Amino acid sequence: MHARPGTDWPEAERDYQGDVMTREQRRSYAGPVEIWVDGIKRFDVEVRLTAYVEITETTTASGTERSEGAMSWNGQLEGLSHHNQLELIGPTLELKFPDEQTGEAKMPDNSGVIFGRGKPPF
């Protein structure tokens, strides 16, 4: 197994039962969104978002079984100043997409990385 770049730990993780757990990219979105906080539109930004699904592979006597688990999504806000990023740390961010889909995310620090909640809205 190959190590993840910059780490000593492998890409797939084995749980206590010997199952192999990985994440697979399912879809992505790069484009404009509106950022709303507490019902107030704050910014128009460009984002790069990726949705993942958790995969568990279980080895049995009859072979390997593969099952899908929860989906998650995360990504990067682009084009915001450092000051504007600081304003978005902490509160729930509502992302409104051009196709009228919406999603909620949090930004834990000023890196511009957001972590989505629930089903990916793209």
N, C-alpha and C positions, 0 to 999 in steps of 0.2 A: 504494500500500500504506500502511496506517496504522501508526504507530509504537506500540509497546507503551507503556502508561502509565508515565511517569517515565523513559523512555529515548529515545535517538535511533535505535535500531535497529528494523527492521521485525518484524512478528509472524512472518512466514515467512522462513526463511533459505534462500539459494540456495547450493548447493555448487558446486565447481569445474566440474562438468559442465553446469550450468544447471538441475539438478533443483531443485524447490521442496520443502523439508522442513518439515513442521509437526507439531504434536501435536494430537490430538483427544481430548476427554473421552469415555470409554466408559461408565463407571458410577461411582457414588459410594455411600458409606455414612456415615450419621450415627447414632451410638448407642453402647451400652456395649461395652467390651472389658476383659479382664483383662490386665495387664502383668506378665509373668514375666521374671526375669533369673536366669540360671544355675540353672534349675529351681525357683526360689523365687518364689511369687506376691508381687508388690510392691504393686500398686495396682489398684483398680477405677476406671476413668476413662471419660469420654465422649470420643469422637473424631469428627472430620469427615475422611473420607478420599476421595480421588479417584483413579481409574485412568485412564491415558492410553495411547494407541497412537501410535507414530511413523508418519507418513504421508509417502511420497515421491511427488511428481507429476513425471513425466517427459514432456516434450513430444517427440513423434516426428512423422514425416511424416504418419502416419495419425491424429494427434490427441494427446490427453493420456492417459497411462496412470497409474493410481493403484495403489500397492502399500502394504501395511501391514507395519510392522516390529515391533520389540519393544514389549512393554507395560511400563509403569512405574507406580508409585503413590506417593503421598505424602499428607500431611495434618497435622492439628493435634490435639494432646492438649489437652483442656479440663479445667479444675477442679483442676489440680495447683498446689501452692504453688511459689514460686521454689526453696525448699530441696529439695523433692521432684524438681523438674525437674533440678536439679544432679546428683542421684544417678543419673539416667538417661543422662547424657552419656557416650558412649563404648561401653558394652557393647552386645551384640546384645540387642534387646528382642524377646521373643516375645509376640505379640498373640493372645489367645484370644477368639474371637467366640462369641456365644450359640448359634449353630448348629453349634458344635464345629469350625469352620474355624480354622486358625492361620496366622500369617504372621510373618516376621521383618522388623525395621526397625532403623534407627539414628537417634539424635538427636545431631547434631554440636555443638549449642550449647544454651543455655538458653531458646531462643525457643519451645520446645514443638512445633516442626515436626519431623516424622519422615519418613524416606525409606525406602520399602519395598524389599525384595529379592525377586526372583522374581515369579511369577504373583500377581496380586492375590487375596487370600483372601476377598474379599467380592463 
